[in-house]
Amino acid sequence: MLNYVITFTLFPGPCFSKKVGTLDVTWCVIIYNLAYNVGDTFGKYLAGTPGFFNHKALMYSFFLRFFFFLPITEMAIGADDGDSLIDNYFFPFFNMFLFAVTNGIVTSIIDSI
């Protein structure tokens, strides 16, 4: 249950508020959704691989999701403006992809236990 609280706290609200460079807001939302769906599907694929994850990996994947509160919140409030590492065209979408991969892993493994 807490996994879904984390997911719906960070996605879609705060994630969609980040405007990336000169991209229109509509394109940002479309690319965020695409990155999320591809990442979630990839995470579910990884979780479905036999012998790839165990219960400790599920626990680590779940707690890794708490890490995403920092970068997503920073991007949502604009604290990353001017930071060359975070404020670029690549990082927000890659961050969303990784967030979605962990979501796919955790939800698939929880459902299969």
N, CA, C and O atoms as a GROMACS GRO file, in nm:
protein
  452
    1MET      N    1   0.082  -0.119   0.000
    1MET     CA    2   0.000   0.000   0.000
    1MET      C    3   0.087   0.127   0.000
    1MET      O    4   0.057   0.223  -0.070
    2LEU      N    5   0.194   0.124   0.080
    2LEU     CA    6   0.282   0.240   0.086
    2LEU      C    7   0.349   0.267  -0.049
    2LEU      O    8   0.380   0.381  -0.081
    3ASN      N    9   0.370   0.163  -0.126
    3ASN     CA   10   0.428   0.181  -0.260
    3ASN      C   11   0.337   0.268  -0.347
    3ASN      O   12   0.386   0.355  -0.420
    4TYR      N   13   0.208   0.246  -0.338
    4TYR     CA   14   0.114   0.326  -0.417
    4TYR      C   15   0.106   0.469  -0.365
    4TYR      O   16   0.086   0.562  -0.442
    5VAL      N   17   0.122   0.487  -0.234
    5VAL     CA   18   0.124   0.622  -0.178
    5VAL      C   19   0.244   0.699  -0.233
    5VAL      O   20   0.231   0.815  -0.271
    6ILE      N   21   0.359   0.634  -0.238
    6ILE     CA   22   0.479   0.698  -0.293
    6ILE      C   23   0.456   0.733  -0.440
    6ILE      O   24   0.488   0.844  -0.484
    7THR      N   25   0.402   0.638  -0.515
    7THR     CA   26   0.380   0.662  -0.658
    7THR      C   27   0.286   0.778  -0.682
    7THR      O   28   0.316   0.866  -0.763
    8PHE      N   29   0.172   0.780  -0.614
    8PHE     CA   30   0.074   0.885  -0.641
    8PHE      C   31   0.109   1.018  -0.575
    8PHE      O   32   0.050   1.121  -0.608
    9THR      N   33   0.205   1.017  -0.482
    9THR     CA   34   0.253   1.143  -0.427
    9THR      C   35   0.345   1.214  -0.526
    9THR      O   36   0.341   1.336  -0.540
   10LEU      N   37   0.428   1.136  -0.594
   10LEU     CA   38   0.527   1.195  -0.685
   10LEU      C   39   0.485   1.198  -0.831
   10LEU      O   40   0.532   1.282  -0.908
   11PHE      N   41   0.398   1.109  -0.870
   11PHE     CA   42   0.356   1.102  -1.010
   11PHE      C   43   0.205   1.099  -1.015
   11PHE      O   44   0.146   1.018  -0.944
   12PRO      N   45   0.140   1.177  -1.091
   12PRO     CA   46   0.187   1.269  -1.194
   12PRO      C   47   0.206   1.413  -1.150
   12PRO      O   48   0.276   1.487  -1.218
   13GLY      N   49   0.146   1.455  -1.039
   13GLY     CA   50   0.145   1.596  -1.000
   13GLY      C   51   0.278   1.668  -1.004
   13GLY      O   52   0.300   1.751  -1.093
   14PRO      N   53   0.369   1.640  -0.910
   14PRO     CA   54   0.496   1.714  -0.910
   14PRO      C   55   0.580   1.692  -1.035
   14PRO      O   56   0.653   1.782  -1.078
   15CYS      N   57   0.571   1.575  -1.093
   15CYS     CA   58   0.652   1.546  -1.212
   15CYS      C   59   0.609   1.631  -1.330
   15CYS      O   60   0.692   1.681  -1.405
   16PHE      N   61   0.480   1.647  -1.346
   16PHE     CA   62   0.430   1.721  -1.462
   16PHE      C   63   0.450   1.871  -1.449
   16PHE      O   64   0.435   1.943  -1.548
   17SER      N   65   0.484   1.920  -1.331
   17SER     CA   66   0.502   2.064  -1.315
   17SER      C   67   0.639   2.111  -1.366
   17SER      O   68   0.661   2.231  -1.380
   18LYS      N   69   0.730   2.018  -1.393
   18LYS     CA   70   0.864   2.053  -1.443
   18LYS      C   71   0.860   2.079  -1.592
   18LYS      O   72   0.829   1.989  -1.671
   19LYS      N   73   0.891   2.202  -1.632
   19LYS     CA   74   0.903   2.235  -1.773
   19LYS      C   75   1.049   2.219  -1.812
   19LYS      O   76   1.138   2.273  -1.747
   20VAL      N   77   1.072   2.145  -1.917
   20VAL     CA   78   1.208   2.112  -1.958
   20VAL      C   79   1.250   2.200  -2.075
   20VAL      O   80   1.194   2.190  -2.185
   21GLY      N   81   1.348   2.285  -2.050
   21GLY     CA   82   1.405   2.368  -2.154
   21GLY      C   83   1.301   2.446  -2.233
   21GLY      O   84   1.214   2.511  -2.176
   22THR      N   85   1.312   2.437  -2.365
   22THR     CA   86   1.220   2.509  -2.452
   22THR      C   87   1.104   2.422  -2.500
   22THR      O   88   1.025   2.465  -2.584
   23LEU      N   89   1.095   2.300  -2.446
   23LEU     CA   90   0.983   2.213  -2.485
   23LEU      C   91   0.851   2.270  -2.433
   23LEU      O   92   0.845   2.325  -2.323
   24ASP      N   93   0.749   2.257  -2.512
   24ASP     CA   94   0.616   2.298  -2.470
   24ASP      C   95   0.570   2.207  -2.355
   24ASP      O   96   0.612   2.091  -2.348
   25VAL      N   97   0.486   2.258  -2.268
   25VAL     CA   98   0.439   2.181  -2.152
   25VAL      C   99   0.369   2.052  -2.197
   25VAL      O  100   0.384   1.948  -2.133
   26THR      N  101   0.295   2.058  -2.305
   26THR     CA  102   0.226   1.939  -2.356
   26THR      C  103   0.325   1.830  -2.393
   26THR      O  104   0.303   1.713  -2.362
   27TRP      N  105   0.434   1.867  -2.461
   27TRP     CA  106   0.534   1.768  -2.499
   27TRP      C  107   0.605   1.712  -2.376
   27TRP      O  108   0.640   1.594  -2.373
   28CYS      N  109   0.627   1.795  -2.276
   28CYS     CA  110   0.689   1.746  -2.153
   28CYS      C  111   0.602   1.639  -2.089
   28CYS      O  112   0.652   1.535  -2.046
   29VAL      N  113   0.471   1.663  -2.081
   29VAL     CA  114   0.380   1.567  -2.021
   29VAL      C  115   0.377   1.437  -2.102
   29VAL      O  116   0.377   1.328  -2.045
   30ILE      N  117   0.375   1.449  -2.234
   30ILE     CA  118   0.373   1.330  -2.320
   30ILE      C  119   0.501   1.248  -2.300
   30ILE      O  120   0.495   1.126  -2.289
   31ILE      N  121   0.615   1.315  -2.296
   31ILE     CA  122   0.742   1.242  -2.280
   31ILE      C  123   0.754   1.184  -2.139
   31ILE      O  124   0.806   1.074  -2.123
   32TYR      N  125   0.705   1.257  -2.037
   32TYR     CA  126   0.703   1.200  -1.902
   32TYR      C  127   0.618   1.073  -1.897
   32TYR      O  128   0.659   0.973  -1.839
   33ASN      N  129   0.501   1.078  -1.958
   33ASN     CA  130   0.415   0.959  -1.961
   33ASN      C  131   0.480   0.844  -2.037
   33ASN      O  132   0.473   0.729  -1.995
   34LEU      N  133   0.544   0.876  -2.147
   34LEU     CA  134   0.613   0.773  -2.225
   34LEU      C  135   0.727   0.711  -2.143
   34LEU      O  136   0.741   0.589  -2.139
   35ALA      N  137   0.808   0.795  -2.079
   35ALA     CA  138   0.918   0.745  -1.996
   35ALA      C  139   0.866   0.661  -1.881
   35ALA      O  140   0.925   0.558  -1.848
   36TYR      N  141   0.755   0.703  -1.821
   36TYR     CA  142   0.697   0.626  -1.710
   36TYR      C  143   0.647   0.491  -1.758
   36TYR      O  144   0.675   0.388  -1.695
   37ASN      N  145   0.574   0.489  -1.867
   37ASN     CA  146   0.518   0.363  -1.915
   37ASN      C  147   0.624   0.266  -1.964
   37ASN      O  148   0.615   0.146  -1.940
   38VAL      N  149   0.726   0.316  -2.033
   38VAL     CA  150   0.835   0.230  -2.077
   38VAL      C  151   0.912   0.176  -1.957
   38VAL      O  152   0.945   0.058  -1.952
   39GLY      N  153   0.941   0.262  -1.860
   39GLY     CA  154   1.012   0.219  -1.739
   39GLY      C  155   0.932   0.119  -1.657
   39GLY      O  156   0.989   0.022  -1.607
   40ASP      N  157   0.803   0.142  -1.643
   40ASP     CA  158   0.717   0.049  -1.568
   40ASP      C  159   0.712  -0.087  -1.637
   40ASP      O  160   0.719  -0.191  -1.570
   41THR      N  161   0.700  -0.087  -1.767
   41THR     CA  162   0.698  -0.213  -1.842
   41THR      C  163   0.832  -0.285  -1.830
   41THR      O  164   0.834  -0.407  -1.813
   42PHE      N  165   0.942  -0.212  -1.837
   42PHE     CA  166   1.074  -0.272  -1.822
   42PHE      C  167   1.092  -0.330  -1.681
   42PHE      O  168   1.148  -0.438  -1.666
   43GLY      N  169   1.044  -0.258  -1.580
   43GLY     CA  170   1.052  -0.308  -1.443
   43GLY      C  171   0.970  -0.434  -1.423
   43GLY      O  172   1.012  -0.526  -1.353
   44LYS      N  173   0.852  -0.438  -1.483
   44LYS     CA  174   0.769  -0.558  -1.474
   44LYS      C  175   0.834  -0.676  -1.547
   44LYS      O  176   0.824  -0.790  -1.504
   45TYR      N  177   0.901  -0.646  -1.658
   45TYR     CA  178   0.973  -0.751  -1.730
   45TYR      C  179   1.088  -0.806  -1.644
   45TYR      O  180   1.106  -0.927  -1.635
   46LEU      N  181   1.164  -0.716  -1.582
   46LEU     CA  182   1.273  -0.760  -1.495
   46LEU      C  183   1.221  -0.842  -1.378
   46LEU      O  184   1.281  -0.943  -1.342
   47ALA      N  185   1.111  -0.800  -1.320
   47ALA     CA  186   1.056  -0.873  -1.206
   47ALA      C  187   1.002  -1.009  -1.247
   47ALA      O  188   0.999  -1.101  -1.165
   48GLY      N  189   0.961  -1.023  -1.371
   48GLY     CA  190   0.910  -1.151  -1.419
   48GLY      C  191   1.018  -1.249  -1.459
   48GLY      O  192   0.989  -1.366  -1.486
   49THR      N  193   1.143  -1.204  -1.464
   49THR     CA  194   1.253  -1.293  -1.498
   49THR      C  195   1.277  -1.388  -1.382
   49THR      O  196   1.304  -1.344  -1.270
   50PRO      N  197   1.268  -1.520  -1.405
   50PRO     CA  198   1.282  -1.616  -1.295
   50PRO      C  199   1.420  -1.610  -1.230
   50PRO      O  200   1.523  -1.610  -1.297
   51GLY      N  201   1.420  -1.604  -1.098
   51GLY     CA  202   1.544  -1.604  -1.023
   51GLY      C  203   1.620  -1.474  -1.023
   51GLY      O  204   1.732  -1.468  -0.972
   52PHE      N  205   1.564  -1.369  -1.081
   52PHE     CA  206   1.635  -1.242  -1.092
   52PHE      C  207   1.627  -1.161  -0.963
   52PHE      O  208   1.722  -1.092  -0.927
   53PHE      N  209   1.513  -1.169  -0.894
   53PHE     CA  210   1.493  -1.094  -0.770
   53PHE      C  211   1.451  -1.188  -0.659
   53PHE      O  212   1.386  -1.290  -0.682
   54ASN      N  213   1.490  -1.152  -0.538
   54ASN     CA  214   1.445  -1.225  -0.420
   54ASN      C  215   1.379  -1.125  -0.324
   54ASN      O  216   1.356  -1.010  -0.361
   55HIS      N  217   1.349  -1.169  -0.204
   55HIS     CA  218   1.278  -1.082  -0.110
   55HIS      C  219   1.364  -0.964  -0.065
   55HIS      O  220   1.312  -0.855  -0.040
   56LYS      N  221   1.495  -0.983  -0.056
   56LYS     CA  222   1.582  -0.870  -0.019
   56LYS      C  223   1.585  -0.767  -0.131
   56LYS      O  224   1.587  -0.647  -0.104
   57ALA      N  225   1.586  -0.812  -0.254
   57ALA     CA  226   1.585  -0.718  -0.367
   57ALA      C  227   1.456  -0.638  -0.368
   57ALA      O  228   1.456  -0.520  -0.403
   58LEU      N  229   1.345  -0.701  -0.331
   58LEU     CA  230   1.218  -0.630  -0.322
   58LEU      C  231   1.226  -0.522  -0.216
   58LEU      O  232   1.181  -0.409  -0.238
   59MET      N  233   1.284  -0.554  -0.102
   59MET     CA  234   1.296  -0.458   0.007
   59MET      C  235   1.385  -0.341  -0.035
   59MET      O  236   1.352  -0.225  -0.011
   60TYR      N  237   1.498  -0.370  -0.098
   60TYR     CA  238   1.589  -0.264  -0.143
   60TYR      C  239   1.524  -0.178  -0.251
   60TYR      O  240   1.539  -0.056  -0.251
   61SER      N  241   1.453  -0.240  -0.342
   61SER     CA  242   1.384  -0.164  -0.448
   61SER      C  243   1.278  -0.073  -0.389
   61SER      O  244   1.261   0.040  -0.434
   62PHE      N  245   1.207  -0.123  -0.288
   62PHE     CA  246   1.103  -0.042  -0.225
   62PHE      C  247   1.164   0.080  -0.156
   62PHE      O  248   1.116   0.192  -0.174
   63PHE      N  249   1.268   0.059  -0.077
   63PHE     CA  250   1.329   0.171  -0.006
   63PHE      C  251   1.404   0.266  -0.099
   63PHE      O  252   1.421   0.383  -0.067
   64LEU      N  253   1.449   0.216  -0.212
   64LEU     CA  254   1.513   0.301  -0.313
   64LEU      C  255   1.414   0.405  -0.366
   64LEU      O  256   1.454   0.513  -0.408
   65ARG      N  257   1.288   0.373  -0.365
   65ARG     CA  258   1.185   0.465  -0.415
   65ARG      C  259   1.178   0.593  -0.332
   65ARG      O  260   1.138   0.697  -0.383
   66PHE      N  261   1.216   0.587  -0.204
   66PHE     CA  262   1.215   0.707  -0.121
   66PHE      C  263   1.318   0.809  -0.168
   66PHE      O  264   1.303   0.928  -0.144
   67PHE      N  265   1.423   0.763  -0.236
   67PHE     CA  266   1.525   0.853  -0.290
   67PHE      C  267   1.465   0.954  -0.387
   67PHE      O  268   1.512   1.068  -0.395
   68PHE      N  269   1.363   0.915  -0.459
   68PHE     CA  270   1.307   1.000  -0.564
   68PHE      C  271   1.232   1.120  -0.511
   68PHE      O  272   1.198   1.211  -0.587
   69PHE      N  273   1.204   1.124  -0.380
   69PHE     CA  274   1.140   1.243  -0.324
   69PHE      C  275   1.228   1.366  -0.342
   69PHE      O  276   1.177   1.475  -0.368
   70LEU      N  277   1.358   1.351  -0.328
   70LEU     CA  278   1.448   1.465  -0.339
   70LEU      C  279   1.455   1.524  -0.480
   70LEU      O  280   1.424   1.642  -0.496
   71PRO      N  281   1.493   1.448  -0.583
   71PRO     CA  282   1.503   1.514  -0.714
   71PRO      C  283   1.369   1.557  -0.773
   71PRO      O  284   1.361   1.661  -0.838
   72ILE      N  285   1.264   1.480  -0.750
   72ILE     CA  286   1.134   1.519  -0.807
   72ILE      C  287   1.082   1.644  -0.739
   72ILE      O  288   1.026   1.732  -0.806
   73THR      N  289   1.099   1.655  -0.608
   73THR     CA  290   1.055   1.775  -0.537
   73THR      C  291   1.138   1.895  -0.578
   73THR      O  292   1.084   2.005  -0.596
   74GLU      N  293   1.269   1.877  -0.593
   74GLU     CA  294   1.354   1.988  -0.637
   74GLU      C  295   1.313   2.038  -0.776
   74GLU      O  296   1.309   2.158  -0.801
   75MET      N  297   1.284   1.944  -0.865
   75MET     CA  298   1.243   1.986  -0.999
   75MET      C  299   1.106   2.053  -0.997
   75MET      O  300   1.082   2.147  -1.074
   76ALA      N  301   1.016   2.007  -0.911
   76ALA     CA  302   0.882   2.064  -0.906
   76ALA      C  303   0.881   2.207  -0.855
   76ALA      O  304   0.805   2.290  -0.904
   77ILE      N  305   0.966   2.237  -0.757
   77ILE     CA  306   0.967   2.373  -0.700
   77ILE      C  307   1.065   2.466  -0.772
   77ILE      O  308   1.070   2.586  -0.743
   78GLY      N  309   1.143   2.410  -0.865
   78GLY     CA  310   1.235   2.492  -0.943
   78GLY      C  311   1.369   2.515  -0.875
   78GLY      O  312   1.443   2.606  -0.915
   79ALA      N  313   1.402   2.436  -0.774
   79ALA     CA  314   1.530   2.453  -0.704
   79ALA      C  315   1.648   2.408  -0.790
   79ALA      O  316   1.763   2.435  -0.756
   80ASP      N  317   1.620   2.342  -0.900
   80ASP     CA  318   1.727   2.293  -0.988
   80ASP      C  319   1.761   2.390  -1.100
   80ASP      O  320   1.848   2.360  -1.182
   81ASP      N  321   1.697   2.505  -1.104
   81ASP     CA  322   1.722   2.601  -1.213
   81ASP      C  323   1.869   2.642  -1.216
   81ASP      O  324   1.924   2.687  -1.115
   82GLY      N  325   1.930   2.626  -1.331
   82GLY     CA  326   2.069   2.663  -1.349
   82GLY      C  327   2.169   2.555  -1.313
   82GLY      O  328   2.288   2.572  -1.338
   83ASP      N  329   2.125   2.446  -1.255
   83ASP     CA  330   2.216   2.335  -1.222
   83ASP      C  331   2.238   2.253  -1.348
   83ASP      O  332   2.143   2.197  -1.403
   84SER      N  333   2.361   2.245  -1.393
   84SER     CA  334   2.388   2.178  -1.520
   84SER      C  335   2.369   2.026  -1.512
   84SER      O  336   2.347   1.962  -1.614
   85LEU      N  337   2.375   1.969  -1.393
   85LEU     CA  338   2.358   1.825  -1.379
   85LEU      C  339   2.210   1.784  -1.384
   85LEU      O  340   2.177   1.682  -1.444
   86ILE      N  341   2.124   1.862  -1.325
   86ILE     CA  342   1.983   1.825  -1.314
   86ILE      C  343   1.896   1.901  -1.413
   86ILE      O  344   1.803   1.843  -1.469
   87ASP      N  345   1.924   2.028  -1.436
   87ASP     CA  346   1.839   2.112  -1.521
   87ASP      C  347   1.885   2.102  -1.666
   87ASP      O  348   1.952   2.192  -1.718
   88ASN      N  349   1.848   1.993  -1.731
   88ASN     CA  350   1.882   1.974  -1.872
   88ASN      C  351   1.770   1.895  -1.938
   88ASN      O  352   1.667   1.870  -1.876
   89TYR      N  353   1.788   1.857  -2.062
   89TYR     CA  354   1.684   1.786  -2.135
   89TYR      C  355   1.678   1.637  -2.101
   89TYR      O  356   1.575   1.574  -2.124
   90PHE      N  357   1.784   1.581  -2.048
   90PHE     CA  358   1.793   1.437  -2.028
   90PHE      C  359   1.749   1.391  -1.888
   90PHE      O  360   1.671   1.297  -1.876
   91PHE      N  361   1.799   1.457  -1.784
   91PHE     CA  362   1.781   1.407  -1.647
   91PHE      C  363   1.636   1.393  -1.602
   91PHE      O  364   1.603   1.289  -1.544
   92PRO      N  365   1.547   1.490  -1.625
   92PRO     CA  366   1.410   1.472  -1.575
   92PRO      C  367   1.341   1.348  -1.632
   92PRO      O  368   1.268   1.279  -1.560
   93PHE      N  369   1.364   1.319  -1.758
   93PHE     CA  370   1.300   1.203  -1.818
   93PHE      C  371   1.368   1.073  -1.776
   93PHE      O  372   1.301   0.971  -1.757
   94PHE      N  373   1.499   1.076  -1.760
   94PHE     CA  374   1.571   0.959  -1.711
   94PHE      C  375   1.534   0.930  -1.565
   94PHE      O  376   1.519   0.814  -1.526
   95ASN      N  377   1.518   1.035  -1.486
   95ASN     CA  378   1.473   1.020  -1.348
   95ASN      C  379   1.335   0.955  -1.343
   95ASN      O  380   1.309   0.868  -1.260
   96MET      N  381   1.247   0.999  -1.432
   96MET     CA  382   1.113   0.941  -1.439
   96MET      C  383   1.120   0.795  -1.480
   96MET      O  384   1.047   0.711  -1.427
   97PHE      N  385   1.207   0.763  -1.574
   97PHE     CA  386   1.224   0.626  -1.619
   97PHE      C  387   1.269   0.536  -1.503
   97PHE      O  388   1.214   0.428  -1.483
   98LEU      N  389   1.369   0.581  -1.427
   98LEU     CA  390   1.417   0.501  -1.314
   98LEU      C  391   1.310   0.487  -1.206
   98LEU      O  392   1.296   0.380  -1.146
   99PHE      N  393   1.236   0.592  -1.180
   99PHE     CA  394   1.126   0.587  -1.084
   99PHE      C  395   1.023   0.483  -1.128
   99PHE      O  396   0.972   0.407  -1.045
  100ALA      N  397   0.993   0.480  -1.255
  100ALA     CA  398   0.895   0.385  -1.307
  100ALA      C  399   0.949   0.242  -1.305
  100ALA      O  400   0.872   0.148  -1.282
  101VAL      N  401   1.078   0.224  -1.330
  101VAL     CA  402   1.136   0.089  -1.323
  101VAL      C  403   1.120   0.032  -1.183
  101VAL      O  404   1.080  -0.083  -1.166
  102THR      N  405   1.150   0.114  -1.081
  102THR     CA  406   1.132   0.064  -0.944
  102THR      C  407   0.986   0.037  -0.914
  102THR      O  408   0.954  -0.056  -0.840
  103ASN      N  409   0.896   0.116  -0.970
  103ASN     CA  410   0.754   0.090  -0.949
  103ASN      C  411   0.714  -0.042  -1.014
  103ASN      O  412   0.642  -0.121  -0.952
  104GLY      N  413   0.758  -0.068  -1.135
  104GLY     CA  414   0.726  -0.194  -1.202
  104GLY      C  415   0.780  -0.314  -1.127
  104GLY      O  416   0.712  -0.416  -1.116
  105ILE      N  417   0.901  -0.302  -1.075
  105ILE     CA  418   0.961  -0.413  -1.000
  105ILE      C  419   0.882  -0.441  -0.873
  105ILE      O  420   0.845  -0.555  -0.846
  106VAL      N  421   0.856  -0.336  -0.796
  106VAL     CA  422   0.790  -0.356  -0.667
  106VAL      C  423   0.646  -0.406  -0.685
  106VAL      O  424   0.604  -0.497  -0.615
  107THR      N  425   0.571  -0.347  -0.777
  107THR     CA  426   0.432  -0.391  -0.793
  107THR      C  427   0.423  -0.532  -0.848
  107THR      O  428   0.333  -0.607  -0.810
  108SER      N  429   0.514  -0.571  -0.936
  108SER     CA  430   0.509  -0.705  -0.993
  108SER      C  431   0.550  -0.811  -0.890
  108SER      O  432   0.488  -0.917  -0.882
  109ILE      N  433   0.652  -0.781  -0.813
  109ILE     CA  434   0.696  -0.879  -0.715
  109ILE      C  435   0.595  -0.891  -0.602
  109ILE      O  436   0.570  -1.001  -0.554
  110ILE      N  437   0.536  -0.780  -0.560
  110ILE     CA  438   0.435  -0.786  -0.455
  110ILE      C  439   0.316  -0.867  -0.501
  110ILE      O  440   0.261  -0.947  -0.425
  111ASP      N  441   0.275  -0.849  -0.625
  111ASP     CA  442   0.160  -0.924  -0.678
  111ASP      C  443   0.190  -1.072  -0.693
  111ASP      O  444   0.098  -1.154  -0.688
  112SER      N  445   0.317  -1.108  -0.711
  112SER     CA  446   0.349  -1.248  -0.732
  112SER      C  447   0.379  -1.324  -0.603
  112SER      O  448   0.392  -1.446  -0.605
  113ILE      N  449   0.389  -1.252  -0.491
  113ILE     CA  450   0.419  -1.321  -0.364
  113ILE      C  451   0.294  -1.384  -0.307
  113ILE      O  452   0.300  -1.446  -0.201
   0.00000   0.00000   0.00000
